[in-house]
Amino acid sequence: QLQASGGGLVQPGGSLRISCAAFGSFFSINAMGWYRQGPGKQRELVAGITSGGSTNYADSVKGRFTISRDNAKNTVYLQMNSLKPEDTAVYYCNLNMHVTTSPFVMDYWGKGTLVTVSS
């Protein structure tokens, strides 16, 4: 089970940090990522982080967003700075995991948290 939190309303230029925690029993949690889906748009990758800590970002958020992970807490974070109205979207976390109740390594999605950037 994935639980995302931290979304909300923020003014343009402001900052927000969202997080997503995994609960349960795991053999491994591999890559973690954040996706978003804005109004009338397709879901897109925002940022990803590997188990080794390598990161990648969409061009639209480079230099403004930072993804990080706390393996002890099974949690992935997205620090968002210099937010713009076009960052308004539902943000979804995605974790590639091998849970103990399944023989497969699979991608799991959180329910999403809404981030609204508006004055």
SVG drawing of the C-alpha trace seen along z (x, -y; Angstrom):
<svg xmlns="http://www.w3.org/2000/svg" viewBox="-9 -36 33 52">
<polyline fill="none" stroke="black" stroke-width="0.4" points="0.0,0.0 1.3,-3.4 0.2,-6.6 1.0,-10.0 0.7,-13.2 1.7,-16.9 -0.3,-18.3 -2.2,-21.5 -2.6,-25.0 0.5,-27.2 1.1,-30.5 3.3,-30.8 6.9,-30.9 6.2,-29.0 7.5,-25.6 5.9,-22.4 7.1,-18.9 5.1,-15.8 5.9,-12.3 4.9,-8.8 5.4,-6.0 5.1,-2.3 3.6,-0.1 3.8,3.7 6.4,6.4 9.0,6.2 11.9,8.2 13.0,5.1 12.0,1.5 13.8,0.6 13.2,-2.5 10.8,-5.2 9.3,-7.9 6.7,-10.7 4.3,-11.2 1.7,-13.9 -1.4,-14.4 -2.6,-18.0 -6.1,-19.0 -6.7,-17.6 -3.2,-16.2 -1.7,-12.8 0.2,-11.4 3.9,-12.2 7.1,-11.3 8.3,-14.1 11.3,-12.6 12.7,-9.2 15.4,-7.8 17.0,-4.4 17.9,-2.2 21.4,-3.5 20.3,-7.1 20.7,-8.1 18.0,-10.6 16.4,-11.9 14.0,-14.7 11.6,-16.0 13.1,-19.0 10.2,-21.2 11.2,-20.7 15.0,-20.5 16.5,-22.9 13.3,-23.4 12.3,-19.9 14.4,-17.5 13.5,-13.8 15.0,-11.9 14.4,-8.7 14.7,-7.4 15.1,-3.7 14.8,-3.2 11.3,-4.7 10.4,-3.2 9.5,-6.8 10.1,-8.9 9.9,-12.7 9.5,-15.4 10.7,-18.9 9.1,-21.4 10.4,-25.0 9.6,-28.0 6.3,-26.5 4.4,-27.6 0.7,-27.4 1.5,-24.8 2.8,-22.5 -0.9,-22.2 -1.7,-18.5 -2.4,-15.3 0.9,-13.8 1.3,-10.1 4.1,-8.1 5.2,-4.9 7.4,-2.3 8.9,0.8 8.8,3.4 8.9,7.0 6.4,7.6 6.4,10.7 2.9,11.6 3.8,11.8 6.4,13.7 6.7,10.8 8.6,7.5 5.9,5.0 5.1,1.3 2.7,0.0 0.9,-3.3 -0.2,-5.6 -3.7,-7.2 -2.3,-10.7 -2.1,-14.0 -3.4,-17.3 -1.0,-20.2 -2.6,-23.5 -0.5,-26.5 -2.5,-29.6 -2.7,-33.1"/>
</svg>
